[in-house]
Amino acid sequence: MEDNQNDKKYIIEIKSGLYVSIDKFGNVYTFTKNIEKATKTSHLDSAMGIAERCYGTVKEYRMKHEILEVVE
């Protein structure tokens, strides 16, 4: 299955293992070491603007799914 451009998500990394988290109103930036709590956006331009303001870099976020065998 080919990746759809609209399905891509981006996060902002400040330094190795430190990510930007934005409040629900979009006006307060905090930082987290938990990548699951990092703000994810599908808008690259928006992510680039935030990264510039926070001196970070934009990273593509991909969630990995693992298929396990069901044992009955």
PAZA-439748 format. One line per 4 residues: for each residue x, y, z of C-alpha. Coordinates in Angstrom, 1 decimal, padded with zeros to 4 digits, always signed. Layout:
N
X:Y:Z ~ ...
This chain:
72
+000.0:+000.0:+000.0 ~ +001.4:+003.4:-001.0 ~ +001.5:+006.3:+001.5 ~ -001.1:+008.9:+000.8
+000.3:+012.5:+001.1 ~ -002.7:+013.4:+003.3 ~ -002.0:+010.6:+005.7 ~ +001.5:+012.0:+006.7
+001.9:+013.4:+010.1 ~ +004.7:+015.7:+011.3 ~ +006.2:+016.4:+014.7 ~ +008.7:+019.0:+015.8
+011.8:+017.8:+017.6 ~ +013.9:+020.3:+019.5 ~ +016.8:+018.1:+020.3 ~ +017.2:+014.3:+020.4
+014.2:+013.0:+022.4 ~ +012.5:+016.4:+023.1 ~ +009.4:+017.2:+021.2 ~ +006.9:+020.2:+021.0
+003.5:+019.8:+022.5 ~ +000.9:+022.6:+021.8 ~ -002.2:+023.2:+024.0 ~ -005.7:+022.8:+022.5
-006.0:+026.5:+021.7 ~ -002.7:+026.5:+019.8 ~ -001.0:+029.3:+021.6 ~ +001.1:+027.7:+024.3
+004.1:+025.5:+023.5 ~ +005.4:+023.0:+026.0 ~ +008.0:+020.3:+025.6 ~ +007.8:+016.6:+026.3
+010.1:+013.6:+026.2 ~ +007.1:+011.3:+025.4 ~ +006.7:+011.2:+021.7 ~ +003.1:+010.0:+022.0
+002.2:+013.4:+023.7 ~ +004.0:+015.4:+021.0 ~ +001.7:+017.5:+018.8 ~ +001.2:+015.8:+015.4
+000.0:+017.8:+012.4 ~ -000.7:+016.9:+008.8 ~ +000.2:+020.4:+007.6 ~ +003.9:+020.6:+006.7
+003.9:+024.4:+006.4 ~ +002.4:+024.8:+009.9 ~ +005.0:+022.4:+011.3 ~ +007.8:+024.3:+009.6
+006.6:+027.5:+011.1 ~ +006.5:+026.1:+014.6 ~ +009.9:+024.5:+014.2 ~ +011.4:+027.8:+013.2
+009.9:+029.6:+016.2 ~ +011.2:+026.8:+018.6 ~ +014.5:+026.3:+016.9 ~ +013.6:+022.7:+016.1
+013.4:+020.4:+013.2 ~ +010.4:+018.8:+011.5 ~ +010.3:+015.0:+011.5 ~ +007.8:+012.7:+009.8
+005.9:+010.7:+012.3 ~ +005.0:+007.1:+011.4 ~ +003.1:+004.9:+013.7 ~ +004.1:+001.3:+013.4
+001.5:-001.4:+013.7 ~ +002.4:-004.9:+014.6 ~ +000.3:-007.9:+013.7 ~ +000.3:-010.7:+016.2
-000.9:-014.2:+015.8 ~ -004.1:-015.0:+017.7 ~ -003.7:-018.1:+019.8 ~ -006.8:-020.0:+020.6
